[in-house]
Each structure stands twice: as C-alpha cells, then as structure tokens.
Amino acid sequence: MNPLARSIEELLPVGLSNSFWCFILLRIALVISTVGAAFLIPFFGLVMSLIGSLLSVLVSVIVPALCFLKIAGMKASRIQVVSSITVAGLGVVAGILGTYSSVSKIVKSY
C-alpha cells in the first residue's frame, strides 16, 4: 500500500500532502477500499492467489537467479551456473503448478 499512497501524495498539492492528517486519511481510505474490493469482487482470494503464483515466484525466485547469471557472466563457476539454472527451473515449475492450481480453483468455483 505504501508505494501507492506515496504516488497519490505526490499528486496532491505540497501543503496538503505534507499534512499528518492527509497521511493517515489516505492510508485509511486505501485500506477501506481494499476491504471493499475484497467483499465485492467474487473470487478475490482466488484472483490474489493467481497473481501471487504468477508474479511472486517470478520476482522472488526466477529473476534473481537469471540476474545473477547475467551479472556474473563468465566469472561464475560451473556450480553457480548449474545451481542458478536449477533454481530458475524449479521456480518455473512452481509458477506453472501454482497458476494451474489457482485457475482450476477459479474454474471449479465458477
């Protein structure tokens, strides 16, 4: 929530965005709107699990392993290369299984 709140604060006039009450009320409004969306959108939890299985695995497992390979280049040892590729491969498998699980639960609930 914090990046979204900070982005909104940057759009507000300087005097208003520096106010403590603006800080509190903006974050309260964001939390209330999120709770409202969770109640109003059907399958909100399932949609969130789908997004998590797609993006979280990508950002936390696959991309760091591939970035290490890109940055290290030819300096990486054989063990480092093999382990990075293994981690990225397992991340891809986990992402596919998580996505499949989430989509099947959404289809079942629909």
Secondary structure, 3 states (H helix, E strand, C coil): CHHHHHHHHHHCCHHHHCCHHHHHHHHHHHHHHHHHHHHHCCCHHHHHHHHHHHHHHHHHHHHHHHHHHHHHHHHCCHHHHHHHHHHHHHHHHHHHHHHHHHHHHHHHHC
